[in-house]
Amino acid sequence: MRCQLTGLLLGFALIAPVQAAGDSFRIAVLATIGDNALERAIADTDDDNLAFVVVNGIKAADAACSDAVYLERKILLDSAKNGVILSMAGSDWTACRNTAGQSIAMERLTRLRDLFFTGEFSFGASRIPLLRQSGTPKFRSYAENAHWEVGTIQFATINLPADNNHFLAAAGRNSEFEDRQIANHAWLQRLIANATHRKLAALVLFCDGNLMLPKKNPPPRDGFAQLRGQLTQLAAGYPGKVLLVHDGAGATGDIRWRDKVGTLAVGAAGVRLTIAPDGPALFVVSDGADRSGNKKAAVTIK
């Protein structure tokens, strides 16, 4: 077991941080939006000095689930001047249906993985090196879960669709959900183990659904409950902070902390996040549409 853990952590160490440990830097996170709006948002980030950009989803729910749409978005992401990392959203695949009204979610998920998550680098002109979960043979299908570092901050994507984590109420239809639960469980363990071993200041997770928000009127099963409990437990033993940046419900533009875990809802305009490992505030949020530098203070919940 010790040899396995050592090999695991060395694998993470192969991805070199792209910035000095104590330097402050800014990133942008874009929400799931339509084609024209996404093009404008990426163009806006091109004019900003950013370490990288995260795009939550490549299409809105009402856009076609076609290869043509996927390929258009891929070209758009690769045209960016900053490094762009795609965080998969439920709107990209979970509700996709064919002309007969039958679900093609699994076929579209496979297609997305083949198109967007095969390389070892980000999209865009500034190529950020990524370590994918698919590098582990047991989880070779989960290339959308990726990891990278900037200074002493670890960043990662994790596939958590906003619609109850794609848990389906009908019996016998949740093999995708159950298999992804196992992969995500292992991914969270690896990320926290790496951050703890290397004494990193924070782990920032990008996903679609708000993992930390229990449902008020849950369906037969809360699709996030198991991973929420796991992340809370893992964070308690990690000396740093864990920030979950999502496109789901929440107060847009504010970081809401509960103990060591914070949540930040991106909102339609997206957000800019200033990260200062040696500063008075580790995370400072500004409006994604505001490039003037105006800042919003984080909200802390006791």
Buried (B, 14 or more C-beta within 10 A) or exposed (E): EEEEEEEBBEBBEEBEBBBEBEBBBBBBBBBBBEBEBBBEBBEBBBEBEBBBBBBBBBBBBEBEBEEEBBEBBBEBBEBBBBBBBBBBBBBBBBBBEEEEEEBBBEEBBEBBBEBBBEEEEBBBEBBBBBBBBBBBEEBEBBBBBBBBBBBBBBBBBBBBBBBBBBBBEEEEEBEBBEEBBEBBBBBBEBBBBBBBBBEBBBBBBBBBBBBBBEBEEEEEBBBBBBBBEBBBEBBEEBEBBBBBBBBBEBEBBBBBBEEBBBBBBBBBBBBBBBBBBEEEEBBBBBBBBEBEEEBBEBEEEE
